[in-house]
Amino acid sequence: MLSHRLTKSPLAKTFLLFAITLFVIVASLFFMIGHHDDLQNRVQYSLTDHRGQKVTEKHFAGRYQLVFFGFTSCEMVCPTQMHKLTQVMYALDQAGNSHKVNPLFITVDPERDTPDKIATYLEHFHDRIVGLTGSRQALSATADSFKTLLAEAPDQPEPGYQIQHSSLMYIVDPFSRIVDYLNFETDVDSMVQKIQIYL
């Protein structure tokens, strides 16, 4: 009888509601920390875009990123992947989802790929693609964050020089975590289908 009276009292109902609300908030907080704020699994970078503006991963928070590492003098892998990235963005334009995605081109040849040179290079591709460069140290930290290779470029490169780098395209979620990869062999339709799953 006593417990029945307590549950019917306004004070008890208020306390019970408060306890339930507090539990939901705490549980949600732990879920968010466990799934979204693991700093060791988040990509981090501080670079300069092709317009000369400083950019970090925080500039793209809340949206997906499609990230490709390459260099403007690359004659084989980079033009192919950049063309695919352009076609993917056009497909997302048609589907009305392109505003949810930031496509990024990060150079592996910072000694030669200045913002102006990258800006000229990007004229051949989708106009939403952002080019990023920076010091060798800043790009090494970026590559480490993505767990990808950043090989040294030749000091005095010959025409047609190559720099060893990954051909993967990285899918980064709105919390700056790498959630998937698109390899060199993946065709445009398959890329679009995979990205649409996340969107």
Phi, psi and chi 1 to 4 in degrees:
 res  aa     phi    psi   chi1   chi2   chi3   chi4
   1 MET       -  -42.1  -71.1  -68.2  -67.1      -
   2 LEU   -62.7  -45.2 -179.5   59.8      -      -
   3 SER   -65.1  -34.3   61.2      -      -      -
   4 HIS   -64.8  -41.4 -179.4   66.7      -      -
   5 ARG   -65.7  -37.9  -72.0 -164.0 -157.2  104.1
   6 LEU   -65.0  -42.1  -76.4  174.0      -      -
   7 THR   -70.4  -20.5   55.0      -      -      -
   8 LYS   -90.3  -12.1  -67.5 -173.2   72.2  172.7
   9 SER   -76.9  145.9   73.3      -      -      -
  10 PRO   -58.9  -37.7  -22.4   32.2      -      -
  11 LEU   -64.7  -42.9 -177.2   60.3      -      -
  12 ALA   -65.0  -41.5      -      -      -      -
  13 LYS   -63.6  -40.3  -72.7 -178.8  179.6  178.4
  14 THR   -64.2  -43.3  -58.0      -      -      -
  15 PHE   -63.6  -42.8  177.6   78.0      -      -
  16 LEU   -63.9  -42.9 -176.8   60.8      -      -
  17 LEU   -63.1  -41.5 -178.4   61.3      -      -
  18 PHE   -62.7  -43.4  173.4   77.3      -      -
  19 ALA   -63.6  -42.5      -      -      -      -
  20 ILE   -65.3  -44.6  -67.8  171.4      -      -
  21 THR   -61.7  -43.4  -56.9      -      -      -
  22 LEU   -62.5  -41.0 -177.6   61.8      -      -
  23 PHE   -62.3  -44.7  173.8   78.5      -      -
  24 VAL   -62.6  -42.4  170.5      -      -      -
  25 ILE   -63.5  -47.3  -68.4  171.4      -      -
  26 VAL   -64.0  -43.2  171.3      -      -      -
  27 ALA   -63.1  -41.3      -      -      -      -
  28 SER   -64.4  -40.0  -60.5      -      -      -
  29 LEU   -62.9  -45.3 -178.1   62.2      -      -
  30 PHE   -64.1  -36.7  -85.5  103.2      -      -
  31 PHE   -64.0  -45.0  178.7   83.7      -      -
  32 MET   -64.5  -42.1  -70.4  176.6   64.0      -
  33 ILE   -63.6  -43.7  -68.5  172.5      -      -
  34 GLY   -69.3  -29.2      -      -      -      -
  35 HIS  -108.9  -20.2  -70.4   79.3      -      -
  36 HIS  -124.6  -20.3  -60.3  -50.8      -      -
  37 ASP  -114.8   29.9  -69.3  -28.4      -      -
  38 ASP   -79.4   98.6 -176.2   -6.3      -      -
  39 LEU   -61.0  -27.1  -63.1  178.3      -      -
  40 GLN   -70.5  -20.8  -67.7 -176.5  -13.8      -
  41 ASN  -105.2    7.0  -68.1  -35.3      -      -
  42 ARG  -100.9  140.1  -68.6  172.0   58.4 -167.5
  43 VAL   -77.5  145.1  -62.6      -      -      -
  44 GLN  -138.8  138.6  -63.5  178.8  -29.1      -
  45 TYR  -157.6  155.1   49.6   85.0      -      -
  46 SER  -139.1  100.3 -179.6      -      -      -
  47 LEU  -132.2 -175.2  -59.6  170.3      -      -
  48 THR  -118.4  131.6  -58.0      -      -      -
  49 ASP   -84.1  177.2   70.9   14.1      -      -
  50 HIS   -72.1   -3.7   64.1  -82.2      -      -
  51 ARG  -101.3    2.2  -60.2  178.6 -175.4   88.7
  52 GLY    87.7   10.9      -      -      -      -
  53 GLN   -95.8  142.1  -57.9  -62.0  -48.1      -
  54 LYS   -70.1  135.9  -69.4  -65.5 -177.7 -177.1
  55 VAL  -136.4  137.9  170.9      -      -      -
  56 THR  -125.4  174.6   73.2      -      -      -
  57 GLU   -62.1  -22.4   75.1  -75.4   -9.4      -
  58 LYS   -67.5  -23.6  -65.6 -179.3  178.5   66.1
  59 HIS   -64.5  -22.3  -75.2   79.0      -      -
  60 PHE  -112.4   14.4  -52.5  111.9      -      -
  61 ALA   -60.3  140.1      -      -      -      -
  62 GLY    91.4   -7.3      -      -      -      -
  63 ARG  -130.3  157.7  -66.4 -171.1  -64.9  -86.4
  64 TYR   -75.3  153.2  -79.0   85.9      -      -
  65 GLN  -121.8  137.1  -60.0  169.2   52.1      -
  66 LEU  -109.4  112.7  -76.9  177.6      -      -
  67 VAL  -117.4  129.8 -177.7      -      -      -
  68 PHE  -128.9  132.6  175.0   65.4      -      -
  69 PHE   -96.3  129.2  -73.0   81.1      -      -
  70 GLY  -164.8 -161.3      -      -      -      -
  71 PHE  -153.3  153.0   62.4  109.2      -      -
  72 THR   -69.2  -23.0   62.6      -      -      -
  73 SER   -90.7    1.0  -61.7      -      -      -
  74 CYS   -65.7  134.9  178.1      -      -      -
  75 GLU  -108.1   -5.4  -63.7  179.7   -8.0      -
  76 MET  -124.3  -76.6  -61.9  175.4   63.1      -
  77 VAL   -66.5  -46.9  172.2      -      -      -
  78 CYS   -62.2  -49.1  -58.6      -      -      -
  79 PRO   -59.2  -36.4  -22.8   33.5      -      -
  80 THR   -65.5  -49.2  -59.5      -      -      -
  81 GLN   -67.9  -36.8  -72.4  -64.2   72.2      -
  82 MET   -68.3  -36.1  -69.9  -66.0  -73.5      -
  83 HIS   -64.7  -41.6  177.2   71.0      -      -
  84 LYS   -62.4  -43.8  -73.6 -178.1 -177.5  179.0
  85 LEU   -60.0  -39.4 -179.0   54.9      -      -
  86 THR   -63.1  -45.7  -66.1      -      -      -
  87 GLN   -65.1  -37.1  -64.7  -55.9  -50.6      -
  88 VAL   -61.3  -44.7  165.8      -      -      -
  89 MET   -66.3  -37.8  -70.0  -54.2  -62.5      -
  90 TYR   -63.3  -39.7  -77.8  135.5      -      -
  91 ALA   -64.6  -40.7      -      -      -      -
  92 LEU   -68.7  -32.4  -66.7  177.0      -      -
  93 ASP   -57.6  -48.5  -76.0  -19.7      -      -
  94 GLN   -65.4  -33.6  -67.6 -179.8  -13.7      -
  95 ALA   -82.2   -6.8      -      -      -      -
  96 GLY    77.5   20.5      -      -      -      -
  97 ASN  -113.8   -0.7  -74.3  -30.3      -      -
  98 SER   -64.2  -25.0   62.6      -      -      -
  99 HIS   -68.0  -13.7   65.8  -75.1      -      -
 100 LYS   -89.4   -1.9  -60.3  177.2 -177.8  177.0
 101 VAL  -129.6  134.9  177.4      -      -      -
 102 ASN  -111.3  112.1  -75.7  109.8      -      -
 103 PRO   -84.4  131.8   27.8  -28.6      -      -
 104 LEU  -125.8  137.0  -54.3 -179.8      -      -
 105 PHE  -114.0  117.2  166.9   79.6      -      -
 106 ILE  -111.2  122.5  -58.0  178.7      -      -
 107 THR   -73.9  149.7 -174.5      -      -      -
 108 VAL  -109.5    9.9  -63.4      -      -      -
 109 ASP  -128.7   62.1 -170.1   13.3      -      -
 110 PRO   -65.0  -23.3   25.4  -35.4      -      -
 111 GLU   -66.3  -26.2  -70.0   80.1   12.0      -
 112 ARG  -115.2  -28.3  -82.1  157.5  -72.1  -83.9
 113 ASP   -86.3   84.3  -77.6  -12.9      -      -
 114 THR   -77.1  165.4   62.7      -      -      -
 115 PRO   -54.3  -41.7  -30.5   37.6      -      -
 116 ASP   -64.5  -41.4  -73.6  -16.1      -      -
 117 LYS   -67.0  -39.3 -172.3  173.2 -177.2 -179.3
 118 ILE   -66.6  -39.5  -66.3  174.8      -      -
 119 ALA   -60.0  -42.2      -      -      -      -
 120 THR   -65.0  -41.4  -59.7      -      -      -
 121 TYR   -61.4  -42.1  178.3   72.4      -      -
 122 LEU   -71.9  -12.0  -67.5 -179.7      -      -
 123 GLU   -61.5  -19.6  -69.6  175.1    0.4      -
 124 HIS   -87.8   -1.8  -57.3  -73.5      -      -
 125 PHE  -129.3 -174.7  -55.0  104.9      -      -
 126 HIS   -58.2  138.6 -165.6  -80.4      -      -
 127 ASP   -73.8   -5.9   59.3   10.8      -      -
 128 ARG   -87.0  -12.0  -71.5  -84.4  -44.5  -74.2
 129 ILE   -69.5  129.4  -60.6  175.1      -      -
 130 VAL  -103.1  127.2  176.2      -      -      -
 131 GLY   -95.3  138.9      -      -      -      -
 132 LEU  -127.2  139.0  -61.0  176.7      -      -
 133 THR  -142.7 -177.2 -171.9      -      -      -
 134 GLY   169.7 -168.4      -      -      -      -
 135 SER   -70.0  161.1   66.4      -      -      -
 136 ARG   -58.0  -39.0  172.6   62.8   60.4  172.7
 137 GLN   -64.6  -44.0 -178.0  178.6    4.2      -
 138 ALA   -65.2  -38.8      -      -      -      -
 139 LEU   -74.1  -31.1  -75.2  161.6      -      -
 140 SER   -63.6  -42.6  -68.2      -      -      -
 141 ALA   -63.6  -38.8      -      -      -      -
 142 THR   -63.8  -47.1  -58.9      -      -      -
 143 ALA   -60.8  -41.3      -      -      -      -
 144 ASP   -61.3  -39.8  -71.9  -15.3      -      -
 145 SER   -63.1  -37.3 -177.2      -      -      -
 146 PHE   -86.1   -3.8  -82.2   83.8      -      -
 147 LYS    56.5   45.6  -62.6  178.1  175.6   60.5
 148 THR  -124.8  169.0 -168.0      -      -      -
 149 LEU   -81.6  137.8  171.9   70.5      -      -
 150 LEU  -131.3   95.8 -176.8   66.6      -      -
 151 ALA   -82.7  154.0      -      -      -      -
 152 GLU   -69.8  137.9  -70.2  -71.6  -21.9      -
 153 ALA   -84.1  153.3      -      -      -      -
 154 PRO   -64.3  144.4   20.2  -30.8      -      -
 155 ASP   -63.7  -44.2  -68.4  -26.7      -      -
 156 GLN  -126.8   80.8  -63.5 -179.7  -32.6      -
 157 PRO   -68.8  143.4   26.4  -34.5      -      -
 158 GLU   -84.0  160.5  -61.1  -68.8  -28.4      -
 159 PRO   -56.0  136.7  -26.6   35.4      -      -
 160 GLY    80.8   14.6      -      -      -      -
 161 TYR   -62.4  154.3   69.5   96.9      -      -
 162 GLN  -121.3  148.7  -65.7  -62.1  -48.1      -
 163 ILE  -124.9  126.3  -59.7  173.7      -      -
 164 GLN   -67.5  126.9 -172.1  177.5    1.0      -
 165 HIS  -157.5  166.0   64.6   91.9      -      -
 166 SER   -71.4  145.9  171.9      -      -      -
 167 SER   -99.6    4.5   62.2      -      -      -
 168 LEU   -72.3  151.6  -65.5  175.3      -      -
 169 MET  -109.8  129.0 -150.4  173.4  -69.1      -
 170 TYR   -96.5  135.6  -61.3   85.2      -      -
 171 ILE  -100.9  116.7  -58.2  176.5      -      -
 172 VAL  -111.4  130.2  179.7      -      -      -
 173 ASP   -81.8  174.5   75.5    4.2      -      -
 174 PRO   -62.1  -11.3  -26.7   37.0      -      -
 175 PHE  -101.1   16.2  -59.5   95.6      -      -
 176 SER    66.7   28.9  -59.8      -      -      -
 177 ARG  -107.4  138.9  -59.3  173.7  -54.6  167.6
 178 ILE   -71.4  120.7  -62.9  172.9      -      -
 179 VAL  -112.0  -14.8  -67.6      -      -      -
 180 ASP  -167.3  171.0 -144.1  -29.3      -      -
 181 TYR  -132.4  150.2  -52.4   86.4      -      -
 182 LEU  -120.3  116.2  -58.9  168.6      -      -
 183 ASN   -85.3  173.4   61.4   37.7      -      -
 184 PHE   -61.9  -31.1 -175.0   74.4      -      -
 185 GLU   -79.9  -12.0  -68.7   74.8   23.2      -
 186 THR   -70.1  128.6  -51.5      -      -      -
 187 ASP   -82.1  169.2   59.1   45.6      -      -
 188 VAL   -61.4  -44.5  171.5      -      -      -
 189 ASP   -59.8  -42.8  -71.9  -18.6      -      -
 190 SER   -66.8  -37.1  -61.5      -      -      -
 191 MET   -60.5  -48.0  -74.5 -179.7  166.5      -
 192 VAL   -61.9  -43.6  173.3      -      -      -
 193 GLN   -60.7  -43.0  -70.9  173.3    9.0      -
 194 LYS   -66.5  -42.8 -179.6  170.0  -81.8 -167.7
 195 ILE   -66.0  -38.6  -66.8  164.0      -      -
 196 GLN   -62.1  -30.2  -70.4  -81.3   36.7      -
 197 ILE   -58.8  -42.3  -68.4  171.4      -      -
 198 TYR   -74.6  -33.2  -69.4  102.1      -      -
 199 LEU   -75.6      -  -59.3 -177.9      -      -
